Amino acid sequence: MNLREAELALNELERQLYVYNHAIGIVRYDGETVAPRNSAPARGRTLGELSGIVQRLMTSESTGEILSTILAAGDAADRRLRRRAEVLSEERELLVIMPPEEYIAYETLLGEAGAVWREAKWRNDYAAFAPYLEKIVAYNRRLAERRDSAKPPYDALLDLYEKGTTIESLDPFFERLRADLTP
């Protein structure tokens, strides 16, 4: 695959990902707004299946070839194209390390958990949400372990949101913030 073919293939991949992620967003939004009270299990299954499709797209050999072709091109690829490939490569790495059935189960769980959390919060019933929270935390611990077993789990996950940030680098910030905010 040459660079131009990779760029065209990346455009098509991003178009497909947009469509699936848009559908996922609509289903999630529906769950947060007007979905019938007992629709969470079906919505969770829908979210799990759609997320599974996204994972298959992202982890396919063809996607790997597209991204590696662009990244290997170096300066022959323009800066924006390289950055698009870098971002998708980072997302792809997360999806590659999780077995599909586990990833789909997690996304299904999240789809169901939102409705349970809202009901539990309204009723002040932590026990109703606790089993969901335990499963969510367990999944994230496995993700952290698979991502970088040498780091503390929080650091491995924190890096997903703030590149290069660690507990050690944030502790002084929060200590200073606590001192300023606590009377």
N, CA and C atoms as a LAMMPS dump frame, in Angstrom:
ITEM: TIMESTEP
0
ITEM: NUMBER OF ATOMS
549
ITEM: BOX BOUNDS ff ff ff
-5.0000000000000000e+02 5.0000000000000000e+02
-5.0000000000000000e+02 5.0000000000000000e+02
-5.0000000000000000e+02 5.0000000000000000e+02
ITEM: ATOMS id mol type element x y z
1 1 1 N 0.859 -1.18 0
2 1 2 C 0 0 0
3 1 3 C 0.902 1.238 0
4 2 1 N 0.614 2.156 -0.907
5 2 2 C 1.393 3.388 -0.922
6 2 3 C 0.712 4.441 -0.047
7 3 1 N 1.368 5.571 0.126
8 3 2 C 0.881 6.603 1.032
9 3 3 C -0.478 7.144 0.594
10 4 1 N -0.672 7.388 -0.682
11 4 2 C -1.951 7.923 -1.174
12 4 3 C -3.082 6.927 -0.916
13 5 1 N -2.833 5.642 -1.176
14 5 2 C -3.841 4.615 -0.905
15 5 3 C -4.16 4.546 0.59
16 6 1 N -3.13 4.681 1.4
17 6 2 C -3.33 4.658 2.858
18 6 3 C -4.161 5.851 3.308
19 7 1 N -3.897 7.005 2.721
20 7 2 C -4.667 8.198 3.084
21 7 3 C -6.14 8.031 2.704
22 8 1 N -6.409 7.526 1.523
23 8 2 C -7.794 7.294 1.095
24 8 3 C -8.469 6.243 1.986
25 9 1 N -7.729 5.204 2.33
26 9 2 C -8.275 4.163 3.205
27 9 3 C -8.536 4.721 4.603
28 10 1 N -7.664 5.601 5.082
29 10 2 C -7.868 6.227 6.386
30 10 3 C -9.125 7.097 6.357
31 11 1 N -9.328 7.83 5.276
32 11 2 C -10.544 8.644 5.151
33 11 3 C -11.788 7.775 5.265
34 12 1 N -11.787 6.635 4.583
35 12 2 C -12.93 5.722 4.618
36 12 3 C -13.092 5.111 6.014
37 13 1 N -12 4.725 6.632
38 13 2 C -12.061 4.168 7.986
39 13 3 C -12.648 5.193 8.951
40 14 1 N -12.17 6.415 8.889
41 14 2 C -12.677 7.455 9.786
42 14 3 C -14.162 7.729 9.524
43 15 1 N -14.591 7.64 8.267
44 15 2 C -16.005 7.821 7.946
45 15 3 C -16.833 6.723 8.616
46 16 1 N -16.379 5.492 8.508
47 16 2 C -17.095 4.374 9.135
48 16 3 C -17.108 4.504 10.652
49 17 1 N -15.964 4.846 11.225
50 17 2 C -15.889 5.009 12.678
51 17 3 C -16.818 6.122 13.146
52 18 1 N -16.877 7.203 12.377
53 18 2 C -17.77 8.309 12.731
54 18 3 C -19.215 7.823 12.801
55 19 1 N -19.631 7.073 11.797
56 19 2 C -21.012 6.588 11.748
57 19 3 C -21.322 5.724 12.969
58 20 1 N -20.452 4.751 13.268
59 20 2 C -20.705 3.876 14.416
60 20 3 C -20.637 4.635 15.731
61 21 1 N -19.654 5.525 15.874
62 21 2 C -19.539 6.283 17.125
63 21 3 C -20.697 7.268 17.285
64 22 1 N -21.199 7.792 16.178
65 22 2 C -22.37 8.657 16.241
66 22 3 C -23.578 7.866 16.735
67 23 1 N -23.764 6.669 16.201
68 23 2 C -24.87 5.811 16.647
69 23 3 C -24.725 5.477 18.132
70 24 1 N -23.515 5.16 18.553
71 24 2 C -23.262 4.88 19.972
72 24 3 C -23.637 6.094 20.815
73 25 1 N -23.246 7.279 20.364
74 25 2 C -23.569 8.506 21.088
75 25 3 C -25.06 8.751 21.201
76 26 1 N -25.783 8.472 20.131
77 26 2 C -27.237 8.661 20.151
78 26 3 C -27.894 7.688 21.126
79 27 1 N -27.449 6.444 21.103
80 27 2 C -28.023 5.452 22.025
81 27 3 C -27.716 5.849 23.465
82 28 1 N -26.485 6.29 23.739
83 28 2 C -26.141 6.739 25.101
84 28 3 C -26.988 7.948 25.511
85 29 1 N -27.131 8.903 24.595
86 29 2 C -27.921 10.101 24.872
87 29 3 C -29.372 9.728 25.171
88 30 1 N -29.901 8.823 24.392
89 30 2 C -31.262 8.344 24.615
90 30 3 C -31.397 7.791 26.035
91 31 1 N -30.387 7.024 26.458
92 31 2 C -30.414 6.461 27.806
93 31 3 C -30.356 7.519 28.89
94 32 1 N -29.711 8.635 28.585
95 32 2 C -29.582 9.71 29.574
96 32 3 C -30.803 10.624 29.595
97 33 1 N -31.63 10.55 28.561
98 33 2 C -32.716 11.52 28.463
99 33 3 C -34.097 10.876 28.502
100 34 1 N -34.553 10.289 27.416
101 34 2 C -35.955 9.911 27.308
102 34 3 C -36.24 8.419 27.196
103 35 1 N -35.219 7.597 27.3
104 35 2 C -35.433 6.155 27.128
105 35 3 C -36.359 5.622 28.213
106 36 1 N -37.211 4.678 27.854
107 36 2 C -38.07 4.067 28.871
108 36 3 C -37.242 3.445 30.002
109 37 1 N -37.777 3.469 31.163
110 37 2 C -37.073 3.045 32.372
111 37 3 C -36.473 1.645 32.272
112 38 1 N -37.154 0.699 31.7
113 38 2 C -36.675 -0.677 31.669
114 38 3 C -35.921 -1.042 30.394
115 39 1 N -35.472 -0.05 29.654
116 39 2 C -34.805 -0.329 28.375
117 39 3 C -33.291 -0.479 28.507
118 40 1 N -32.751 -0.338 29.696
119 40 2 C -31.289 -0.369 29.878
120 40 3 C -30.648 -1.676 29.411
121 41 1 N -31.194 -2.848 29.699
122 41 2 C -30.527 -4.072 29.228
123 41 3 C -30.431 -4.147 27.697
124 42 1 N -31.5 -3.8 27.008
125 42 2 C -31.462 -3.834 25.532
126 42 3 C -30.511 -2.773 25.001
127 43 1 N -30.527 -1.598 25.614
128 43 2 C -29.625 -0.522 25.204
129 43 3 C -28.173 -0.938 25.451
130 44 1 N -27.939 -1.596 26.573
131 44 2 C -26.591 -2.079 26.874
132 44 3 C -26.108 -3.07 25.828
133 45 1 N -26.984 -3.993 25.431
134 45 2 C -26.597 -4.969 24.393
135 45 3 C -26.303 -4.269 23.071
136 46 1 N -27.116 -3.268 22.74
137 46 2 C -26.891 -2.509 21.506
138 46 3 C -25.548 -1.802 21.561
139 47 1 N -25.267 -1.16 22.679
140 47 2 C -23.985 -0.472 22.824
141 47 3 C -22.823 -1.445 22.749
142 48 1 N -22.984 -2.609 23.371
143 48 2 C -21.934 -3.621 23.328
144 48 3 C -21.671 -4.086 21.909
145 49 1 N -22.724 -4.361 21.158
146 49 2 C -22.56 -4.835 19.779
147 49 3 C -21.948 -3.763 18.882
148 50 1 N -22.428 -2.532 19
149 50 2 C -21.851 -1.451 18.199
150 50 3 C -20.379 -1.225 18.557
151 51 1 N -20.076 -1.302 19.833
152 51 2 C -18.681 -1.137 20.27
153 51 3 C -17.822 -2.28 19.754
154 52 1 N -18.387 -3.479 19.699
155 52 2 C -17.661 -4.623 19.149
156 52 3 C -17.324 -4.417 17.675
157 53 1 N -18.254 -3.825 16.931
158 53 2 C -17.986 -3.527 15.523
159 53 3 C -16.846 -2.527 15.407
160 54 1 N -16.869 -1.501 16.245
161 54 2 C -15.787 -0.509 16.234
162 54 3 C -14.456 -1.18 16.58
163 55 1 N -14.472 -2.056 17.574
164 55 2 C -13.238 -2.739 17.945
165 55 3 C -12.714 -3.586 16.784
166 56 1 N -13.601 -4.308 16.115
167 56 2 C -13.16 -5.126 14.967
168 56 3 C -12.578 -4.26 13.859
169 57 1 N -13.209 -3.133 13.583
170 57 2 C -12.669 -2.212 12.571
171 57 3 C -11.28 -1.721 12.967
172 58 1 N -11.167 -1.303 14.219
173 58 2 C -9.911 -0.708 14.686
174 58 3 C -8.773 -1.726 14.789
175 59 1 N -9.089 -2.964 15.094
176 59 2 C -8.03 -3.953 15.324
177 59 3 C -7.753 -4.815 14.092
178 60 1 N -8.418 -4.534 13.005
179 60 2 C -8.216 -5.345 11.8
180 60 3 C -6.807 -5.159 11.236
181 61 1 N -6.366 -6.153 10.499
182 61 2 C -5.051 -6.073 9.854
183 61 3 C -4.996 -4.905 8.886
184 62 1 N -6.088 -4.661 8.184
185 62 2 C -6.083 -3.57 7.208
186 62 3 C -5.9 -2.217 7.894
187 63 1 N -6.517 -2.048 9.059
188 63 2 C -6.322 -0.801 9.802
189 63 3 C -4.871 -0.681 10.255
190 64 1 N -4.305 -1.772 10.733
191 64 2 C -2.895 -1.75 11.111
192 64 3 C -2.006 -1.366 9.941
193 65 1 N -2.307 -1.894 8.763
194 65 2 C -1.512 -1.577 7.572
195 65 3 C -1.658 -0.109 7.178
196 66 1 N -2.87 0.398 7.232
197 66 2 C -3.11 1.811 6.908
198 66 3 C -2.273 2.702 7.823
199 67 1 N -2.39 2.461 9.114
200 67 2 C -1.712 3.31 10.097
201 67 3 C -0.197 3.178 10.003
202 68 1 N 0.293 1.96 9.864
203 68 2 C 1.751 1.783 9.79
204 68 3 C 2.315 2.394 8.51
205 69 1 N 1.579 2.334 7.403
206 69 2 C 2.041 2.947 6.159
207 69 3 C 2.189 4.452 6.332
208 70 1 N 1.192 5.073 6.939
209 70 2 C 1.239 6.532 7.13
210 70 3 C 2.337 6.913 8.106
211 71 1 N 2.426 6.204 9.221
212 71 2 C 3.438 6.545 10.221
213 71 3 C 4.847 6.287 9.714
214 72 1 N 5.02 5.246 8.896
215 72 2 C 6.348 4.938 8.346
216 72 3 C 6.768 5.939 7.284
217 73 1 N 5.817 6.677 6.724
218 73 2 C 6.132 7.628 5.659
219 73 3 C 6.883 8.852 6.172
220 74 1 N 6.826 9.076 7.487
221 74 2 C 7.544 10.215 8.059
222 74 3 C 7.102 11.528 7.44
223 75 1 N 8.062 12.343 7.025
224 75 2 C 7.762 13.667 6.49
225 75 3 C 7.097 13.639 5.12
226 76 1 N 7.07 12.484 4.466
227 76 2 C 6.369 12.378 3.184
228 76 3 C 4.864 12.543 3.389
229 77 1 N 4.39 12.238 4.589
230 77 2 C 2.982 12.46 4.939
231 77 3 C 2.878 13.818 5.618
232 78 1 N 1.844 14.572 5.268
233 78 2 C 1.726 15.883 5.911
234 78 3 C 1.417 15.726 7.397
235 79 1 N 1.679 16.796 8.121
236 79 2 C 1.584 16.791 9.582
237 79 3 C 0.198 16.364 10.079
238 80 1 N -0.849 16.859 9.45
239 80 2 C -2.219 16.52 9.877
240 80 3 C -2.522 15.045 9.646
241 81 1 N -2.084 14.508 8.523
242 81 2 C -2.306 13.093 8.229
243 81 3 C -1.573 12.218 9.239
244 82 1 N -0.322 12.579 9.538
245 82 2 C 0.445 11.814 10.536
246 82 3 C -0.246 11.866 11.886
247 83 1 N -0.735 13.035 12.268
248 83 2 C -1.376 13.174 13.58
249 83 3 C -2.665 12.345 13.651
250 84 1 N -3.439 12.331 12.595
251 84 2 C -4.646 11.493 12.557
252 84 3 C -4.267 10.028 12.76
253 85 1 N -3.208 9.612 12.093
254 85 2 C -2.754 8.221 12.222
255 85 3 C -2.235 7.946 13.631
256 86 1 N -1.546 8.906 14.223
257 86 2 C -1.039 8.726 15.594
258 86 3 C -2.188 8.555 16.587
259 87 1 N -3.192 9.404 16.463
260 87 2 C -4.332 9.345 17.391
261 87 3 C -5.061 8.013 17.255
262 88 1 N -5.322 7.595 16.03
263 88 2 C -5.999 6.307 15.835
264 88 3 C -5.126 5.151 16.297
265 89 1 N -3.823 5.263 16.141
266 89 2 C -2.918 4.204 16.605
267 89 3 C -2.995 4.048 18.118
268 90 1 N -3.056 5.174 18.822
269 90 2 C -3.184 5.118 20.282
270 90 3 C -4.506 4.467 20.688
271 91 1 N -5.587 4.847 20.011
272 91 2 C -6.885 4.233 20.3
273 91 3 C -6.85 2.741 19.978
274 92 1 N -6.201 2.407 18.884
275 92 2 C -6.117 1.015 18.446
276 92 3 C -5.374 0.157 19.47
277 93 1 N -4.298 0.697 20.033
278 93 2 C -3.518 -0.049 21.028
279 93 3 C -4.396 -0.5 22.191
280 94 1 N -5.296 0.364 22.645
281 94 2 C -6.193 0.004 23.751
282 94 3 C -7.154 -1.103 23.356
283 95 1 N -7.632 -1.048 22.133
284 95 2 C -8.602 -2.043 21.689
285 95 3 C -7.95 -3.382 21.37
286 96 1 N -6.683 -3.364 21
287 96 2 C -5.968 -4.601 20.689
288 96 3 C -5.701 -5.413 21.947
289 97 1 N -5.443 -4.74 23.063
290 97 2 C -5.051 -5.472 24.275
291 97 3 C -6.234 -6.1 25.007
292 98 1 N -7.459 -5.719 24.641
293 98 2 C -8.627 -6.291 25.307
294 98 3 C -9.266 -7.352 24.42
295 99 1 N -9.507 -8.548 24.971
296 99 2 C -10.213 -9.571 24.19
297 99 3 C -11.595 -9.044 23.791
298 100 1 N -12.023 -9.321 22.558
299 100 2 C -13.312 -8.785 22.081
300 100 3 C -14.487 -9.088 22.998
301 101 1 N -14.584 -10.315 23.482
302 101 2 C -15.738 -10.647 24.328
303 101 3 C -15.716 -9.85 25.633
304 102 1 N -14.529 -9.584 26.16
305 102 2 C -14.426 -8.803 27.393
306 102 3 C -14.768 -7.342 27.137
307 103 1 N -14.306 -6.817 26.013
308 103 2 C -14.591 -5.431 25.659
309 103 3 C -16.086 -5.224 25.429
310 104 1 N -16.708 -6.137 24.701
311 104 2 C -18.145 -6.044 24.436
312 104 3 C -18.931 -6.149 25.742
313 105 1 N -18.527 -7.063 26.615
314 105 2 C -19.199 -7.209 27.914
315 105 3 C -19.081 -5.923 28.733
316 106 1 N -17.916 -5.275 28.672
317 106 2 C -17.703 -4.03 29.413
318 106 3 C -18.602 -2.92 28.869
319 107 1 N -18.636 -2.774 27.554
320 107 2 C -19.475 -1.732 26.958
321 107 3 C -20.954 -1.996 27.23
322 108 1 N -21.342 -3.26 27.233
323 108 2 C -22.715 -3.634 27.575
324 108 3 C -22.998 -3.251 29.025
325 109 1 N -22.056 -3.572 29.898
326 109 2 C -22.184 -3.227 31.316
327 109 3 C -22.352 -1.719 31.511
328 110 1 N -21.528 -0.932 30.822
329 110 2 C -21.641 0.521 30.954
330 110 3 C -23.008 1.017 30.497
331 111 1 N -23.511 0.411 29.424
332 111 2 C -24.831 0.793 28.935
333 111 3 C -25.931 0.532 29.945
334 112 1 N -25.803 -0.535 30.694
335 112 2 C -26.793 -0.866 31.721
336 112 3 C -26.551 -0.084 33.013
337 113 1 N -25.287 0.141 33.325
338 113 2 C -24.927 0.737 34.613
339 113 3 C -25.433 2.165 34.778
340 114 1 N -25.482 2.928 33.687
341 114 2 C -25.932 4.314 33.79
342 114 3 C -27.332 4.427 34.356
343 115 1 N -28.227 3.598 33.861
344 115 2 C -29.613 3.634 34.347
345 115 3 C -29.693 3.193 35.807
346 116 1 N -28.931 2.172 36.151
347 116 2 C -28.932 1.684 37.537
348 116 3 C -28.362 2.755 38.461
349 117 1 N -27.303 3.432 38.026
350 117 2 C -26.695 4.484 38.845
351 117 3 C -27.683 5.621 39.092
352 118 1 N -28.375 6.063 38.022
353 118 2 C -29.331 7.166 38.202
354 118 3 C -30.423 6.786 39.201
355 119 1 N -30.941 5.577 39.079
356 119 2 C -31.993 5.112 39.997
357 119 3 C -31.44 4.995 41.422
358 120 1 N -30.245 4.421 41.552
359 120 2 C -29.633 4.248 42.878
360 120 3 C -29.338 5.602 43.526
361 121 1 N -28.891 6.549 42.724
362 121 2 C -28.603 7.885 43.255
363 121 3 C -29.895 8.537 43.75
364 122 1 N -30.941 8.445 42.945
365 122 2 C -32.216 9.048 43.307
366 122 3 C -32.764 8.441 44.594
367 123 1 N -32.594 7.125 44.76
368 123 2 C -33.112 6.422 45.941
369 123 3 C -32.109 6.38 47.093
370 124 1 N -30.91 6.937 46.87
371 124 2 C -29.84 6.866 47.861
372 124 3 C -29.566 5.401 48.228
373 125 1 N -29.407 4.568 47.192
374 125 2 C -29.272 3.117 47.352
375 125 3 C -27.963 2.643 46.717
376 126 1 N -26.864 2.895 47.411
377 126 2 C -25.558 2.505 46.885
378 126 3 C -25.487 1.012 46.598
379 127 1 N -26.107 0.201 47.408
380 127 2 C -26.042 -1.258 47.255
381 127 3 C -26.556 -1.709 45.886
382 128 1 N -27.503 -0.98 45.316
383 128 2 C -28.029 -1.362 43.996
384 128 3 C -26.976 -1.167 42.905
385 129 1 N -26.117 -0.171 43.076
386 129 2 C -25.101 0.129 42.058
387 129 3 C -23.775 -0.572 42.329
388 130 1 N -23.538 -0.983 43.547
389 130 2 C -22.246 -1.566 43.945
390 130 3 C -21.766 -2.692 43.034
391 131 1 N -22.611 -3.647 42.647
392 131 2 C -22.111 -4.731 41.774
393 131 3 C -21.615 -4.22 40.416
394 132 1 N -22.265 -3.196 39.901
395 132 2 C -21.835 -2.615 38.627
396 132 3 C -20.49 -1.922 38.798
397 133 1 N -20.375 -1.167 39.881
398 133 2 C -19.129 -0.461 40.149
399 133 3 C -17.971 -1.439 40.329
400 134 1 N -18.203 -2.532 41.026
401 134 2 C -17.154 -3.545 41.211
402 134 3 C -16.683 -4.094 39.873
403 135 1 N -17.612 -4.368 38.96
404 135 2 C -17.247 -4.89 37.636
405 135 3 C -16.509 -3.84 36.8
406 136 1 N -16.932 -2.596 36.901
407 136 2 C -16.267 -1.517 36.158
408 136 3 C -14.835 -1.344 36.649
409 137 1 N -14.658 -1.331 37.959
410 137 2 C -13.311 -1.194 38.535
411 137 3 C -12.447 -2.401 38.159
412 138 1 N -12.979 -3.593 38.213
413 138 2 C -12.217 -4.796 37.856
414 138 3 C -11.757 -4.737 36.402
415 139 1 N -12.641 -4.305 35.51
416 139 2 C -12.256 -4.181 34.099
417 139 3 C -11.109 -3.181 33.954
418 140 1 N -11.239 -2.043 34.609
419 140 2 C -10.203 -1.015 34.484
420 140 3 C -8.881 -1.446 35.096
421 141 1 N -8.922 -2.257 36.13
422 141 2 C -7.68 -2.812 36.679
423 141 3 C -7.008 -3.745 35.668
424 142 1 N -7.826 -4.58 34.99
425 142 2 C -7.273 -5.467 33.954
426 142 3 C -6.711 -4.653 32.797
427 143 1 N -7.409 -3.604 32.42
428 143 2 C -6.929 -2.734 31.348
429 143 3 C -5.591 -2.104 31.736
430 144 1 N -5.496 -1.598 32.946
431 144 2 C -4.253 -0.983 33.414
432 144 3 C -3.113 -1.995 33.418
433 145 1 N -3.4 -3.198 33.879
434 145 2 C -2.382 -4.259 33.924
435 145 3 C -1.907 -4.603 32.516
436 146 1 N -2.835 -4.73 31.603
437 146 2 C -2.458 -5.065 30.218
438 146 3 C -1.751 -3.906 29.538
439 147 1 N -2.116 -2.712 29.9
440 147 2 C -1.533 -1.533 29.265
441 147 3 C -0.081 -1.338 29.687
442 148 1 N 0.172 -1.425 30.993
443 148 2 C 1.54 -1.251 31.487
444 148 3 C 1.62 -1.798 32.904
445 149 1 N 2.03 -3.05 33.017
446 149 2 C 2.052 -3.711 34.323
447 149 3 C 3.142 -3.16 35.24
448 150 1 N 4.084 -2.407 34.684
449 150 2 C 5.156 -1.845 35.501
450 150 3 C 4.701 -0.599 36.26
451 151 1 N 3.632 0.015 35.824
452 151 2 C 3.139 1.241 36.458
453 151 3 C 2.035 0.91 37.451
454 152 1 N 1.846 1.775 38.447
455 152 2 C 0.643 1.63 39.283
456 152 3 C -0.589 1.763 38.379
457 153 1 N -1.658 1.045 38.668
458 153 2 C -2.838 1.09 37.798
459 153 3 C -3.347 2.502 37.512
460 154 1 N -3.345 3.344 38.513
461 154 2 C -3.845 4.711 38.302
462 154 3 C -2.995 5.444 37.277
463 155 1 N -1.679 5.278 37.345
464 155 2 C -0.799 5.937 36.377
465 155 3 C -1.046 5.407 34.963
466 156 1 N -1.238 4.106 34.839
467 156 2 C -1.471 3.512 33.517
468 156 3 C -2.761 4.048 32.9
469 157 1 N -3.764 4.299 33.717
470 157 2 C -5.034 4.823 33.209
471 157 3 C -5.007 6.339 33.075
472 158 1 N -4.358 7.023 33.986
473 158 2 C -4.259 8.474 33.938
474 158 3 C -3.593 8.93 32.65
475 159 1 N -2.622 8.168 32.192
476 159 2 C -1.901 8.505 30.971
477 159 3 C -2.83 8.521 29.749
478 160 1 N -3.96 7.856 29.833
479 160 2 C -4.923 7.88 28.722
480 160 3 C -5.542 9.262 28.561
481 161 1 N -5.629 10.005 29.65
482 161 2 C -6.317 11.289 29.632
483 161 3 C -5.36 12.476 29.655
484 162 1 N -4.235 12.314 30.289
485 162 2 C -3.217 13.359 30.377
486 162 3 C -1.866 12.717 30.152
487 163 1 N -1.408 12.733 28.914
488 163 2 C -0.153 12.058 28.549
489 163 3 C 0.996 12.488 29.459
490 164 1 N 1.693 11.499 29.979
491 164 2 C 2.874 11.758 30.795
492 164 3 C 2.583 12.133 32.237
493 165 1 N 1.321 12.267 32.594
494 165 2 C 0.962 12.643 33.953
495 165 3 C 0.97 11.401 34.843
496 166 1 N 1.463 11.579 36.053
497 166 2 C 1.527 10.481 37.017
498 166 3 C 0.994 10.966 38.362
499 167 1 N 0.779 10.021 39.254
500 167 2 C 0.382 10.366 40.621
501 167 3 C 1.434 11.293 41.218
502 168 1 N 2.687 10.937 41.004
503 168 2 C 3.8 11.715 41.564
504 168 3 C 3.787 13.164 41.071
505 169 1 N 3.451 13.369 39.806
506 169 2 C 3.438 14.737 39.278
507 169 3 C 2.19 15.503 39.719
508 170 1 N 1.102 14.799 40.032
509 170 2 C -0.129 15.479 40.44
510 170 3 C -0.208 15.748 41.933
511 171 1 N 0.448 14.937 42.741
512 171 2 C 0.365 15.127 44.192
513 171 3 C 0.714 16.543 44.636
514 172 1 N 1.819 17.132 44.166
515 172 2 C 2.12 18.514 44.594
516 172 3 C 1.029 19.513 44.179
517 173 1 N 0.476 19.336 42.996
518 173 2 C -0.595 20.22 42.53
519 173 3 C -1.798 20.144 43.461
520 174 1 N -2.226 18.919 43.805
521 174 2 C -3.397 18.773 44.659
522 174 3 C -3.11 19.196 46.103
523 175 1 N -1.888 19.022 46.554
524 175 2 C -1.527 19.522 47.89
525 175 3 C -1.646 21.046 47.933
526 176 1 N -1.138 21.706 46.889
527 176 2 C -1.21 23.166 46.817
528 176 3 C -2.678 23.608 46.712
529 177 1 N -3.461 22.91 45.916
530 177 2 C -4.879 23.24 45.76
531 177 3 C -5.612 23.044 47.081
532 178 1 N -5.312 21.951 47.777
533 178 2 C -5.952 21.683 49.063
534 178 3 C -5.617 22.795 50.062
535 179 1 N -4.372 23.215 50.067
536 179 2 C -3.959 24.275 51
537 179 3 C -4.69 25.582 50.694
538 180 1 N -4.894 25.87 49.41
539 180 2 C -5.575 27.107 49.038
540 180 3 C -7.082 27.06 49.295
541 181 1 N -7.677 25.872 49.199
542 181 2 C -9.121 25.761 49.318
543 181 3 C -9.617 25.399 50.712
544 182 1 N -8.742 24.83 51.534
545 182 2 C -9.163 24.407 52.855
546 182 3 C -8.907 25.534 53.848
547 183 1 N -9.955 25.937 54.567
548 183 2 C -9.762 27.038 55.536
549 183 3 C -8.84 26.635 56.674
